[in-house]
Structures are given as C-alpha cells and as structure tokens.
C-alpha cells in the first residue's frame, strides 16, 4: 500500500537538469510557456509570501526546474551569471522571435556560425541567458 504522505512526482527528463532560482517563479513559468512552449509537470503551491519553492517544467523534451529565492533557507537573491541554457530548436528564427515577442531581450540574433549551425542568444526577464541552436541536417 502506498504511503499517503508521499506524493507522486512526474518523471525527470534529460541528463543534466537545470534548476534555476529566479525572482518570481510563477511569472517565469508563464514566460517559459509563452517563449519556449514549456509544459508544466508540477508546481508546489505558493507560500504566504507568494513564493514558489518548486516548479518542474518540460521544455523541448527535457526537464527544467525552478524556484523563487528563499534567503531564510540560504538561497539569497543573486543574478544569473556564468552559464546559459542551451536549447536545440528545429527553426531558430521562429523560436528566437517567439521568445523576443514573449519578453526576452535579443542579445545575439541568430546567425550562421563557423561550426556549421545557426546560433543565437537572448536573455529572459529573470536574467537567464538562453542559447538557441539549430543544427544542420546530417547527410547520413
């Protein structure tokens, strides 16, 4: 018999899973749905201060998790820095424009790169840099 205090959790998809801390997790969930077609796997209800401790999304077939900052538990607000989240897409120009239309800041418009792919970067309203990459079809 199942333990009634255990909650069924959706499967985690992908190898390395980014876990983002942002100021406004529920707003980020809504942004990621519009910008990247995110699907909600699960969200813990907001606390009495409106903060969400855990949200689990599926973006492009992989899990992305996020939460608000919780300074009282050692998770003080800090700007996102030193990383980006790479998102492989089939049509970078369309995906890039969708994210910009949703509120992302264009930082490096898509362009053909020396390694053969089409690549661009943008920053979301929460300070996270997203790198979009459209690989070239393989000639197998």
The first five atom37 places (N, CA, C, CB, O) and aatype in JSON, in Angstrom:
{
  "aatype": [20, 20, 20, 20, 20, 20, 20, 20, 20, 20, 20, 20, 20, 20, 20, 20, 20, 20, 20, 20, 20, 20, 20, 20, 20, 20, 20, 20, 20, 20, 20, 20, 20, 20, 20, 20, 20, 20, 20, 20, 20, 20, 20, 20, 20, 20, 20, 20, 20, 20, 20, 20, 20, 20, 20, 20, 20, 20, 20, 20, 20, 20, 20, 20, 20, 20, 20, 20, 20, 20, 20, 20, 20, 20, 20, 20, 20, 20, 20, 20, 20, 20, 20, 20, 20, 20, 20, 20, 20, 20, 20, 20, 20, 20, 20, 20, 20, 20, 20, 20, 20, 20, 20, 20, 20, 20, 20, 20, 20, 20, 20, 20, 20, 20, 20, 20, 20, 20, 20, 20, 20, 20, 20, 20, 20, 20, 20, 20, 20, 20, 20, 20, 20, 20, 20, 20, 20, 20, 20, 20],
  "atom_mask": [
    [1, 1, 1, 1, 1],
    [1, 1, 1, 1, 1],
    [1, 1, 1, 1, 1],
    [1, 1, 1, 1, 1],
    [1, 1, 1, 1, 1],
    [1, 1, 1, 1, 1],
    [1, 1, 1, 1, 1],
    [1, 1, 1, 1, 1],
    [1, 1, 1, 1, 1],
    [1, 1, 1, 1, 1],
    [1, 1, 1, 1, 1],
    [1, 1, 1, 1, 1],
    [1, 1, 1, 1, 1],
    [1, 1, 1, 1, 1],
    [1, 1, 1, 1, 1],
    [1, 1, 1, 1, 1],
    [1, 1, 1, 1, 1],
    [1, 1, 1, 1, 1],
    [1, 1, 1, 1, 1],
    [1, 1, 1, 1, 1],
    [1, 1, 1, 1, 1],
    [1, 1, 1, 1, 1],
    [1, 1, 1, 1, 1],
    [1, 1, 1, 1, 1],
    [1, 1, 1, 1, 1],
    [1, 1, 1, 1, 1],
    [1, 1, 1, 1, 1],
    [1, 1, 1, 1, 1],
    [1, 1, 1, 1, 1],
    [1, 1, 1, 1, 1],
    [1, 1, 1, 1, 1],
    [1, 1, 1, 1, 1],
    [1, 1, 1, 1, 1],
    [1, 1, 1, 1, 1],
    [1, 1, 1, 1, 1],
    [1, 1, 1, 1, 1],
    [1, 1, 1, 1, 1],
    [1, 1, 1, 1, 1],
    [1, 1, 1, 1, 1],
    [1, 1, 1, 1, 1],
    [1, 1, 1, 1, 1],
    [1, 1, 1, 1, 1],
    [1, 1, 1, 1, 1],
    [1, 1, 1, 1, 1],
    [1, 1, 1, 1, 1],
    [1, 1, 1, 1, 1],
    [1, 1, 1, 1, 1],
    [1, 1, 1, 1, 1],
    [1, 1, 1, 1, 1],
    [1, 1, 1, 1, 1],
    [1, 1, 1, 1, 1],
    [1, 1, 1, 1, 1],
    [1, 1, 1, 1, 1],
    [1, 1, 1, 1, 1],
    [1, 1, 1, 1, 1],
    [1, 1, 1, 1, 1],
    [1, 1, 1, 1, 1],
    [1, 1, 1, 1, 1],
    [1, 1, 1, 1, 1],
    [1, 1, 1, 1, 1],
    [1, 1, 1, 1, 1],
    [1, 1, 1, 1, 1],
    [1, 1, 1, 1, 1],
    [1, 1, 1, 1, 1],
    [1, 1, 1, 1, 1],
    [1, 1, 1, 1, 1],
    [1, 1, 1, 1, 1],
    [1, 1, 1, 1, 1],
    [1, 1, 1, 1, 1],
    [1, 1, 1, 1, 1],
    [1, 1, 1, 1, 1],
    [1, 1, 1, 1, 1],
    [1, 1, 1, 1, 1],
    [1, 1, 1, 1, 1],
    [1, 1, 1, 1, 1],
    [1, 1, 1, 1, 1],
    [1, 1, 1, 1, 1],
    [1, 1, 1, 1, 1],
    [1, 1, 1, 1, 1],
    [1, 1, 1, 1, 1],
    [1, 1, 1, 1, 1],
    [1, 1, 1, 1, 1],
    [1, 1, 1, 1, 1],
    [1, 1, 1, 1, 1],
    [1, 1, 1, 1, 1],
    [1, 1, 1, 1, 1],
    [1, 1, 1, 1, 1],
    [1, 1, 1, 1, 1],
    [1, 1, 1, 1, 1],
    [1, 1, 1, 1, 1],
    [1, 1, 1, 1, 1],
    [1, 1, 1, 1, 1],
    [1, 1, 1, 1, 1],
    [1, 1, 1, 1, 1],
    [1, 1, 1, 1, 1],
    [1, 1, 1, 1, 1],
    [1, 1, 1, 1, 1],
    [1, 1, 1, 1, 1],
    [1, 1, 1, 1, 1],
    [1, 1, 1, 1, 1],
    [1, 1, 1, 1, 1],
    [1, 1, 1, 1, 1],
    [1, 1, 1, 1, 1],
    [1, 1, 1, 1, 1],
    [1, 1, 1, 1, 1],
    [1, 1, 1, 1, 1],
    [1, 1, 1, 1, 1],
    [1, 1, 1, 1, 1],
    [1, 1, 1, 1, 1],
    [1, 1, 1, 1, 1],
    [1, 1, 1, 1, 1],
    [1, 1, 1, 1, 1],
    [1, 1, 1, 1, 1],
    [1, 1, 1, 1, 1],
    [1, 1, 1, 1, 1],
    [1, 1, 1, 1, 1],
    [1, 1, 1, 1, 1],
    [1, 1, 1, 1, 1],
    [1, 1, 1, 1, 1],
    [1, 1, 1, 1, 1],
    [1, 1, 1, 1, 1],
    [1, 1, 1, 1, 1],
    [1, 1, 1, 1, 1],
    [1, 1, 1, 1, 1],
    [1, 1, 1, 1, 1],
    [1, 1, 1, 1, 1],
    [1, 1, 1, 1, 1],
    [1, 1, 1, 1, 1],
    [1, 1, 1, 1, 1],
    [1, 1, 1, 1, 1],
    [1, 1, 1, 1, 1],
    [1, 1, 1, 1, 1],
    [1, 1, 1, 1, 1],
    [1, 1, 1, 1, 1],
    [1, 1, 1, 1, 1],
    [1, 1, 1, 1, 1],
    [1, 1, 1, 1, 1],
    [1, 1, 1, 1, 1],
    [1, 1, 1, 1, 1],
    [1, 1, 1, 1, 1]
  ],
  "atom_positions": [
    [[0.84, -1.18, 0.0], [0.0, 0.0, 0.0], [0.89, 1.25, 0.0], [-0.96, 0.0, 1.22], [1.91, 1.29, 0.68]],
    [[0.48, 2.25, -0.76], [1.25, 3.48, -0.84], [1.16, 4.28, 0.45], [0.77, 4.33, -2.01], [0.14, 4.27, 1.13]],
    [[2.24, 4.95, 0.77], [2.26, 5.84, 1.92], [1.46, 7.1, 1.55], [3.73, 6.2, 2.34], [1.82, 7.77, 0.58]],
    [[0.4, 7.44, 2.27], [-0.43, 8.6, 1.9], [0.31, 9.93, 2.01], [-1.65, 8.65, 2.77], [-0.17, 10.93, 1.48]],
    [[1.46, 9.98, 2.68], [2.19, 11.24, 2.77], [3.14, 11.43, 1.6], [2.96, 11.29, 4.08], [3.69, 12.51, 1.42]],
    [[3.34, 10.37, 0.78], [4.19, 10.5, -0.39], [3.37, 11.06, -1.56], [4.82, 9.15, -0.77], [2.2, 10.72, -1.73]],
    [[4.01, 11.91, -2.34], [3.34, 12.5, -3.5], [3.96, 11.9, -4.75], [3.47, 14.05, -3.5], [5.17, 11.73, -4.84]],
    [[3.13, 11.59, -5.7], [3.61, 11.09, -6.98], [4.22, 12.25, -7.75], [2.46, 10.41, -7.8], [3.59, 13.29, -7.92]],
    [[5.43, 12.08, -8.2], [6.13, 13.14, -8.93], [6.25, 12.74, -10.4], [7.54, 13.4, -8.32], [6.42, 11.56, -10.71]],
    [[6.17, 13.71, -11.31], [6.33, 13.4, -12.72], [7.78, 13.01, -13.01], [5.93, 14.6, -13.59], [8.69, 13.39, -12.27]],
    [[7.99, 12.25, -14.07], [9.37, 11.83, -14.38], [10.27, 13.0, -14.75], [9.36, 10.81, -15.51], [9.83, 13.96, -15.38]],
    [[11.52, 12.89, -14.36], [12.53, 13.88, -14.75], [13.06, 13.43, -16.1], [13.7, 14.01, -13.68], [13.45, 12.27, -16.27]],
    [[13.07, 14.35, -17.05], [13.51, 14.04, -18.41], [14.83, 14.74, -18.7], [12.44, 14.44, -19.44], [14.99, 15.92, -18.38]],
    [[15.76, 14.03, -19.29], [17.03, 14.62, -19.68], [18.16, 14.14, -18.78], [16.95, 16.13, -19.64], [17.93, 13.5, -17.76]],
    [[19.38, 14.46, -19.19], [20.56, 14.06, -18.44], [20.85, 15.06, -17.34], [21.77, 13.93, -19.37], [20.53, 14.81, -16.18]],
    [[21.45, 16.19, -17.68], [21.68, 17.26, -16.72], [20.45, 18.17, -16.74], [23.0, 18.07, -17.07], [20.01, 18.61, -17.8]],
    [[19.92, 18.45, -15.57], [18.69, 19.24, -15.47], [18.98, 20.58, -14.82], [17.6, 18.48, -14.68], [19.39, 20.61, -13.66]],
    [[18.78, 21.68, -15.53], [18.98, 22.98, -14.89], [17.92, 23.23, -13.82], [18.95, 24.11, -15.94], [16.74, 22.95, -14.02]],
    [[18.37, 23.76, -12.69], [17.46, 24.17, -11.61], [17.74, 25.65, -11.38], [17.67, 23.32, -10.29], [18.77, 26.01, -10.82]],
    [[16.82, 26.49, -11.82], [17.0, 27.93, -11.79], [16.35, 28.55, -10.57], [16.44, 28.55, -13.06], [15.23, 28.19, -10.22]],
    [[17.04, 29.47, -9.93], [16.45, 30.29, -8.87], [16.21, 31.66, -9.47], [17.38, 30.36, -7.57], [17.13, 32.29, -9.99]],
    [[14.96, 32.1, -9.39], [14.58, 33.38, -10.01], [13.72, 34.17, -9.04], [13.83, 33.15, -11.34], [13.17, 33.63, -8.08]],
    [[13.6, 35.44, -9.31], [12.71, 36.31, -8.54], [11.37, 36.34, -9.26], [13.3, 37.76, -8.37], [11.17, 37.12, -10.18]],
    [[10.46, 35.47, -8.84], [9.15, 35.38, -9.47], [8.98, 34.1, -10.25], [8.93, 36.57, -10.38], [8.79, 34.13, -11.47]],
    [[9.04, 32.97, -9.57], [8.98, 31.67, -10.25], [7.7, 31.48, -11.05], [9.12, 30.55, -9.24], [7.74, 30.95, -12.16]],
    [[6.57, 31.9, -10.52], [5.31, 31.72, -11.25], [5.28, 32.59, -12.5], [4.11, 32.04, -10.34], [4.74, 32.18, -13.53]],
    [[5.84, 33.79, -12.42], [5.94, 34.63, -13.61], [6.88, 33.99, -14.62], [6.43, 36.05, -13.24], [6.64, 34.05, -15.83]],
    [[7.95, 33.37, -14.14], [8.88, 32.69, -15.03], [8.2, 31.5, -15.72], [10.13, 32.21, -14.25], [8.41, 31.27, -16.91]],
    [[7.39, 30.76, -14.99], [6.65, 29.64, -15.58], [5.8, 30.15, -16.75], [5.75, 28.94, -14.52], [5.83, 29.57, -17.83]],
    [[5.07, 31.22, -16.52], [4.22, 31.78, -17.58], [5.05, 32.27, -18.76], [3.36, 32.94, -17.03], [4.67, 32.07, -19.92]],
    [[6.19, 32.9, -18.48], [7.07, 33.36, -19.55], [7.6, 32.17, -20.36], [8.24, 34.19, -18.98], [7.56, 32.2, -21.59]],
    [[8.08, 31.13, -19.69], [8.65, 29.98, -20.38], [7.59, 29.25, -21.21], [9.28, 29.01, -19.37], [7.9, 28.67, -22.25]],
    [[6.34, 29.27, -20.76], [5.27, 28.69, -21.57], [5.12, 29.47, -22.87], [3.93, 28.69, -20.78], [5.01, 28.87, -23.95]],
    [[5.11, 30.79, -22.79], [4.95, 31.62, -23.99], [6.19, 31.6, -24.87], [4.62, 33.06, -23.61], [6.09, 31.46, -26.09]],
    [[7.36, 31.73, -24.27], [8.6, 31.89, -25.02], [9.1, 30.58, -25.62], [9.66, 32.46, -24.14], [9.56, 30.56, -26.76]],
    [[9.0, 29.48, -24.86], [9.63, 28.23, -25.28], [8.66, 27.06, -25.36], [10.73, 27.89, -24.34], [9.09, 25.92, -25.57]],
    [[7.36, 27.31, -25.21], [6.39, 26.23, -25.27], [6.47, 25.27, -24.1], [6.57, 25.48, -26.53], [6.13, 24.09, -24.25]],
    [[6.91, 25.76, -22.94], [7.05, 24.9, -21.76], [5.7, 24.29, -21.37], [7.62, 25.7, -20.58], [4.65, 24.91, -21.52]],
    [[5.78, 23.07, -20.88], [4.63, 22.38, -20.32], [4.88, 22.19, -18.83], [4.37, 21.0, -21.03], [5.99, 21.85, -18.43]],
    [[3.87, 22.41, -18.02], [4.01, 22.26, -16.58], [3.9, 20.78, -16.22], [2.94, 23.08, -15.82], [2.92, 20.12, -16.55]],
    [[4.93, 20.27, -15.53], [4.89, 18.91, -14.99], [4.27, 18.95, -13.6], [6.32, 18.27, -14.95], [3.37, 18.17, -13.29]],
    [[4.78, 19.86, -12.75], [4.22, 20.03, -11.41], [4.67, 21.37, -10.85], [4.65, 18.86, -10.47], [5.73, 21.89, -11.21]],
    [[3.86, 21.91, -9.97], [4.21, 23.16, -9.27], [3.74, 23.04, -7.83], [3.57, 24.42, -9.97], [2.59, 22.66, -7.58]],
    [[4.61, 23.36, -6.9], [4.19, 23.43, -5.5], [3.44, 24.74, -5.31], [5.42, 23.32, -4.51], [3.84, 25.76, -5.87]],
    [[2.38, 24.74, -4.54], [1.61, 25.97, -4.34], [2.48, 27.07, -3.71], [0.39, 25.69, -3.46], [3.35, 26.79, -2.9]],
    [[2.22, 28.31, -4.1], [2.96, 29.44, -3.49], [2.74, 29.51, -1.99], [2.55, 30.77, -4.14], [1.69, 29.12, -1.49]],
    [[3.75, 30.01, -1.27], [3.63, 30.2, 0.17], [2.87, 31.49, 0.46], [5.02, 30.21, 0.84], [2.38, 32.15, -0.46]],
    [[2.79, 31.86, 1.73], [2.04, 33.05, 2.12], [2.68, 34.35, 1.63], [1.89, 33.11, 3.62], [2.05, 35.41, 1.7]],
    [[3.92, 34.28, 1.12], [4.59, 35.46, 0.54], [4.53, 35.44, -0.98], [6.04, 35.53, 1.0], [5.11, 36.3, -1.64]],
    [[3.82, 34.46, -1.55], [3.69, 34.36, -2.99], [4.85, 33.68, -3.69], [3.52, 35.71, -3.55], [4.94, 33.71, -4.91]],
    [[5.74, 33.06, -2.91], [6.91, 32.4, -3.49], [6.61, 30.92, -3.75], [8.13, 32.55, -2.56], [5.87, 30.28, -3.0]],
    [[7.2, 30.43, -4.8], [7.05, 29.02, -5.16], [8.36, 28.31, -4.9], [6.61, 28.86, -6.65], [9.41, 28.71, -5.41]],
    [[8.3, 27.23, -4.1], [9.51, 26.5, -3.75], [9.97, 25.56, -4.86], [9.28, 25.72, -2.48], [11.15, 25.26, -4.96]],
    [[9.04, 25.1, -5.69], [9.45, 24.15, -6.74], [8.45, 24.17, -7.89], [9.58, 22.73, -6.16], [7.24, 24.02, -7.7]],
    [[9.0, 24.34, -9.09], [8.22, 24.17, -10.31], [9.04, 23.28, -11.24], [7.87, 25.55, -10.99], [10.25, 23.46, -11.37]],
    [[8.38, 22.35, -11.87], [9.03, 21.41, -12.79], [8.34, 21.57, -14.13], [8.95, 19.91, -12.26], [7.14, 21.36, -14.26]],
    [[9.14, 21.96, -15.15], [8.63, 22.16, -16.49], [9.29, 21.19, -17.45], [8.85, 23.61, -16.95], [10.37, 20.67, -17.19]],
    [[8.62, 20.96, -18.57], [9.22, 20.27, -19.69], [9.39, 21.3, -20.8], [8.35, 19.03, -20.17], [8.42, 21.92, -21.24]],
    [[10.62, 21.47, -21.24], [10.92, 22.36, -22.35], [11.7, 21.56, -23.38], [11.71, 23.64, -21.89], [12.78, 21.04, -23.09]],
    [[11.13, 21.46, -24.57], [11.82, 20.79, -25.67], [12.18, 19.34, -25.31], [13.09, 21.57, -26.04], [13.23, 18.84, -25.71]],
    [[11.31, 18.67, -24.56], [11.52, 17.28, -24.22], [12.4, 17.01, -23.0], [12.11, 16.6, -25.36], [12.66, 15.86, -22.67]],
    [[12.86, 18.07, -22.33], [13.71, 17.9, -21.15], [13.1, 18.64, -19.96], [15.14, 18.41, -21.43], [12.27, 19.54, -20.12]],
    [[13.53, 18.26, -18.78], [13.08, 18.92, -17.57], [13.89, 20.18, -17.3], [13.17, 17.97, -16.37], [15.1, 20.22, -17.52]],
    [[13.2, 21.2, -16.83], [13.81, 22.42, -16.29], [13.05, 22.68, -15.0], [13.73, 23.66, -17.31], [11.82, 22.67, -14.99]],
    [[13.78, 22.91, -13.93], [13.15, 23.16, -12.63], [13.52, 24.55, -12.15], [13.56, 22.09, -11.6], [14.58, 25.07, -12.49]],
    [[12.65, 25.14, -11.35], [12.93, 26.47, -10.85], [12.19, 26.72, -9.55], [12.55, 27.52, -11.88], [11.23, 26.03, -9.2]],
    [[12.66, 27.74, -8.85], [12.03, 28.18, -7.61], [12.34, 29.64, -7.4], [12.51, 27.33, -6.41], [13.22, 30.22, -8.05]],
    [[11.61, 30.21, -6.48], [11.93, 31.56, -6.02], [13.12, 31.48, -5.08], [10.7, 32.22, -5.31], [13.5, 30.4, -4.62]],
    [[13.71, 32.64, -4.81], [14.76, 32.72, -3.81], [14.15, 32.58, -2.42], [15.56, 34.05, -3.94], [13.03, 33.04, -2.18]],
    [[14.88, 31.95, -1.51], [14.46, 31.78, -0.11], [15.65, 32.15, 0.78], [13.97, 30.31, 0.18], [16.37, 31.27, 1.25]],
    [[15.87, 33.45, 1.02], [17.03, 33.87, 1.82], [17.08, 33.23, 3.21], [17.03, 35.36, 1.97], [18.16, 32.96, 3.73]],
    [[15.92, 33.0, 3.8], [15.89, 32.42, 5.14], [16.34, 30.96, 5.16], [14.49, 32.52, 5.72], [16.58, 30.39, 6.22]],
    [[16.46, 30.37, 3.97], [16.94, 28.99, 3.88], [18.28, 28.92, 3.14], [15.91, 28.11, 3.17], [18.69, 27.84, 2.69]],
    [[18.96, 30.05, 3.02], [20.28, 30.08, 2.39], [20.29, 30.32, 0.9], [20.95, 28.82, 2.67], [21.33, 30.17, 0.26]],
    [[19.16, 30.68, 0.32], [19.07, 30.92, -1.12], [18.73, 32.39, -1.37], [18.0, 30.0, -1.77], [17.62, 32.74, -1.76]],
    [[19.74, 33.24, -1.12], [19.58, 34.68, -1.29], [19.54, 35.05, -2.76], [20.71, 35.44, -0.57], [20.12, 34.34, -3.58]],
    [[18.88, 36.14, -3.1], [18.85, 36.57, -4.5], [20.24, 36.9, -5.03], [17.94, 37.79, -4.65], [20.99, 37.67, -4.42]],
    [[20.57, 36.3, -6.14], [21.82, 36.58, -6.85], [21.49, 36.62, -8.34], [22.94, 35.51, -6.53], [20.6, 35.9, -8.79]],
    [[22.18, 37.46, -9.1], [21.91, 37.48, -10.54], [22.45, 36.21, -11.21], [22.55, 38.73, -11.18], [23.47, 35.66, -10.81]],
    [[21.74, 35.78, -12.23], [22.2, 34.63, -13.01], [23.47, 35.04, -13.75], [21.1, 34.14, -14.02], [23.49, 36.08, -14.41]],
    [[24.53, 34.25, -13.63], [25.79, 34.6, -14.28], [26.64, 33.35, -14.48], [26.56, 35.64, -13.46], [26.53, 32.39, -13.72]],
    [[27.48, 33.38, -15.5], [28.44, 32.32, -15.7], [27.89, 31.06, -16.36], [29.03, 31.96, -14.41], [28.58, 30.04, -16.38]],
    [[26.68, 31.1, -16.89], [26.12, 29.94, -17.57], [25.05, 30.41, -18.55], [25.52, 28.93, -16.54], [24.59, 31.55, -18.49]],
    [[24.66, 29.53, -19.44], [23.45, 29.74, -20.23], [22.76, 28.39, -20.38], [23.78, 30.37, -21.64], [23.36, 27.35, -20.14]],
    [[21.52, 28.43, -20.76], [20.76, 27.21, -21.01], [20.67, 27.06, -22.52], [19.34, 27.25, -20.33], [20.11, 27.92, -23.2]],
    [[21.22, 25.96, -23.05], [21.21, 25.74, -24.49], [19.96, 24.99, -24.89], [22.48, 24.98, -24.93], [19.61, 23.96, -24.3]],
    [[19.29, 25.52, -25.9], [18.03, 24.95, -26.35], [18.13, 24.63, -27.84], [16.85, 25.92, -26.08], [18.09, 25.54, -28.67]],
    [[18.27, 23.34, -28.19], [18.28, 22.98, -29.61], [16.87, 23.16, -30.19], [18.78, 21.51, -29.81], [15.89, 22.73, -29.58]],
    [[16.78, 23.78, -31.34], [15.49, 24.04, -31.97], [15.55, 23.71, -33.46], [15.07, 25.52, -31.76], [16.61, 23.81, -34.08]],
    [[14.42, 23.32, -34.05], [14.43, 23.0, -35.48], [14.41, 24.24, -36.37], [13.24, 22.12, -35.81], [14.91, 24.21, -37.49]],
    [[13.83, 25.34, -35.87], [13.75, 26.58, -36.65], [14.12, 27.74, -35.71], [12.32, 26.79, -37.27], [13.27, 28.26, -35.0]],
    [[15.39, 28.13, -35.73], [15.87, 29.12, -34.76], [15.24, 30.49, -34.96], [17.37, 29.24, -34.86], [14.95, 31.17, -33.98]],
    [[15.04, 30.89, -36.19], [14.48, 32.22, -36.42], [13.08, 32.34, -35.82], [14.45, 32.54, -37.91], [12.74, 33.35, -35.2]],
    [[12.28, 31.31, -36.02], [10.93, 31.29, -35.45], [10.98, 31.24, -33.92], [10.14, 30.09, -36.0], [10.28, 31.99, -33.25]],
    [[11.81, 30.35, -33.36], [11.92, 30.18, -31.91], [12.46, 31.45, -31.26], [12.82, 28.99, -31.58], [11.98, 31.86, -30.2]],
    [[13.44, 32.07, -31.87], [14.05, 33.29, -31.34], [13.01, 34.42, -31.3], [15.27, 33.72, -32.19], [12.87, 35.11, -30.29]],
    [[12.28, 34.58, -32.39], [11.27, 35.65, -32.45], [10.16, 35.41, -31.44], [10.69, 35.76, -33.85], [9.66, 36.36, -30.83]],
    [[9.76, 34.16, -31.26], [8.73, 33.82, -30.27], [9.17, 34.25, -28.87], [8.42, 32.3, -30.3], [8.38, 34.82, -28.12]],
    [[10.43, 33.97, -28.53], [10.95, 34.34, -27.21], [11.02, 35.87, -27.06], [12.34, 33.72, -26.99], [10.68, 36.4, -26.01]],
    [[11.47, 36.55, -28.09], [11.53, 38.02, -28.04], [10.12, 38.6, -27.91], [12.23, 38.59, -29.31], [9.9, 39.52, -27.11]],
    [[9.18, 38.08, -28.67], [7.79, 38.55, -28.59], [7.21, 38.31, -27.19], [6.92, 37.85, -29.64], [6.34, 39.07, -26.75]],
    [[7.68, 37.28, -26.5], [7.2, 36.97, -25.15], [7.84, 37.86, -24.09], [7.47, 35.5, -24.82], [7.36, 37.92, -22.96]],
    [[8.93, 38.58, -24.45], [9.56, 39.49, -23.49], [11.04, 39.27, -23.27], [8.88, 39.37, -22.2], [11.63, 39.95, -22.43]],
    [[11.67, 38.35, -24.0], [13.12, 38.16, -23.87], [13.84, 39.31, -24.57], [13.56, 36.78, -24.47], [13.3, 39.95, -25.47]],
    [[15.07, 39.56, -24.14], [15.91, 40.59, -24.76], [16.86, 39.93, -25.74], [16.7, 41.38, -23.69], [17.6, 39.02, -25.39]],
    [[16.82, 40.39, -26.98], [17.72, 39.88, -28.0], [19.14, 40.35, -27.68], [17.29, 40.35, -29.44], [19.38, 41.56, -27.58]],
    [[20.06, 39.43, -27.52], [21.45, 39.8, -27.23], [22.4, 39.39, -28.35], [21.89, 39.16, -25.92], [23.43, 40.03, -28.55]],
    [[22.06, 38.33, -29.07], [22.86, 37.87, -30.21], [21.89, 37.23, -31.21], [23.98, 36.85, -29.76], [21.56, 36.05, -31.09]],
    [[21.45, 38.01, -32.18], [20.49, 37.46, -33.15], [21.05, 36.22, -33.85], [20.11, 38.52, -34.19], [22.26, 36.08, -33.99]],
    [[20.17, 35.33, -34.28], [20.62, 34.11, -34.94], [21.49, 34.42, -36.16], [19.43, 33.27, -35.36], [21.22, 35.32, -36.95]],
    [[22.55, 33.63, -36.27], [23.44, 33.76, -37.42], [24.11, 32.43, -37.69], [24.5, 34.87, -37.17], [24.2, 31.56, -36.82]],
    [[24.58, 32.28, -38.93], [25.31, 31.08, -39.3], [26.68, 31.15, -38.66], [25.41, 30.93, -40.86], [27.39, 32.15, -38.77]],
    [[27.06, 30.06, -37.98], [28.31, 30.04, -37.24], [29.37, 29.2, -37.96], [28.08, 29.51, -35.83], [29.06, 28.39, -38.83]],
    [[30.61, 29.41, -37.57], [31.74, 28.74, -38.2], [31.68, 27.22, -38.05], [33.03, 29.25, -37.62], [32.28, 26.5, -38.85]],
    [[30.97, 26.72, -37.03], [30.9, 25.27, -36.83], [29.77, 24.64, -37.65], [30.7, 24.95, -35.35], [29.57, 23.43, -37.61]],
    [[29.03, 25.46, -38.4], [28.02, 24.94, -39.31], [26.59, 25.05, -38.85], [28.3, 23.56, -39.58], [25.68, 24.83, -39.65]],
    [[26.35, 25.38, -37.59], [24.99, 25.53, -37.08], [24.57, 26.98, -37.15], [24.88, 25.0, -35.64], [25.38, 27.87, -37.39]],
    [[23.28, 27.2, -36.93], [22.74, 28.55, -36.79], [22.5, 28.74, -35.29], [21.41, 28.78, -37.64], [21.91, 27.87, -34.65]],
    [[22.96, 29.86, -34.73], [23.03, 30.03, -33.27], [22.7, 31.47, -32.9], [24.44, 29.65, -32.73], [23.01, 32.4, -33.64]],
    [[22.06, 31.64, -31.74], [21.78, 32.98, -31.21], [21.55, 32.89, -29.72], [20.55, 33.6, -31.91], [21.31, 31.82, -29.17]],
    [[21.62, 34.05, -29.06], [21.39, 34.11, -27.61], [20.39, 35.21, -27.29], [22.71, 34.33, -26.85], [20.28, 36.21, -28.01]],
    [[19.68, 35.0, -26.19], [18.79, 36.03, -25.65], [18.74, 35.9, -24.14], [17.36, 35.93, -26.26], [19.11, 34.87, -23.58]],
    [[18.27, 36.95, -23.5], [18.17, 36.94, -22.04], [16.71, 37.06, -21.66], [19.02, 38.11, -21.4], [15.98, 37.92, -22.18]],
    [[16.28, 36.19, -20.75], [14.89, 36.25, -20.33], [14.7, 37.34, -19.28], [14.43, 34.88, -19.77], [15.68, 37.87, -18.77]],
    [[13.46, 37.69, -18.95], [13.21, 38.77, -17.98], [13.74, 38.49, -16.58], [11.75, 39.03, -17.89], [13.72, 39.38, -15.72]],
    [[14.23, 37.27, -16.32], [14.72, 36.89, -15.0], [16.24, 36.83, -14.97], [14.13, 35.54, -14.59], [16.83, 36.42, -13.96]],
    [[16.87, 37.23, -16.07], [18.32, 37.32, -16.14], [19.02, 36.08, -16.66], [18.84, 37.63, -14.82], [20.25, 36.06, -16.72]],
    [[18.27, 35.05, -17.03], [18.87, 33.82, -17.52], [19.15, 33.95, -19.02], [17.94, 32.6, -17.24], [18.27, 34.37, -19.78]],
    [[20.36, 33.6, -19.44], [20.72, 33.62, -20.85], [20.36, 32.27, -21.47], [22.24, 33.93, -21.04], [20.7, 31.21, -20.94]],
    [[19.66, 32.33, -22.6], [19.29, 31.14, -23.35], [20.03, 31.16, -24.67], [17.74, 31.07, -23.56], [20.02, 32.17, -25.38]],
    [[20.67, 30.06, -25.01], [21.39, 29.91, -26.27], [20.56, 28.98, -27.16], [22.85, 29.34, -26.03], [20.37, 27.8, -26.84]],
    [[20.07, 29.5, -28.26], [19.31, 28.69, -29.19], [20.23, 28.21, -30.31], [18.11, 29.49, -29.76], [21.04, 28.97, -30.83]],
    [[20.09, 26.94, -30.66], [20.97, 26.35, -31.67], [20.16, 25.49, -32.63], [22.07, 25.51, -31.0], [19.44, 24.59, -32.22]],
    [[20.3, 25.79, -33.9], [19.68, 24.98, -34.95], [20.79, 24.26, -35.69], [18.82, 25.84, -35.93], [21.54, 24.87, -36.45]],
    [[20.88, 22.96, -35.46], [21.9, 22.18, -36.12], [21.57, 21.98, -37.59], [22.07, 20.84, -35.44], [20.42, 22.08, -38.0]],
    [[22.57, 21.71, -38.36], [22.4, 21.43, -39.78], [21.97, 19.98, -39.96], [23.7, 21.71, -40.57], [22.4, 19.11, -39.21]],
    [[21.12, 19.72, -40.96], [20.73, 18.33, -41.21], [21.94, 17.47, -41.53], [19.72, 18.25, -42.35], [22.87, 17.91, -42.2]],
    [[21.92, 16.25, -41.03], [23.03, 15.33, -41.26], [22.83, 14.6, -42.6], [23.16, 14.31, -40.09], [21.71, 14.21, -42.95]],
    [[23.88, 14.43, -43.31], [23.85, 13.69, -44.56], [24.32, 12.27, -44.29], [24.73, 14.39, -45.65], [25.49, 11.94, -44.5]],
    [[23.4, 11.43, -43.81], [23.77, 10.04, -43.47], [23.64, 9.14, -44.67], [22.9, 9.5, -42.34], [23.9, 7.94, -44.57]]
  ]
}
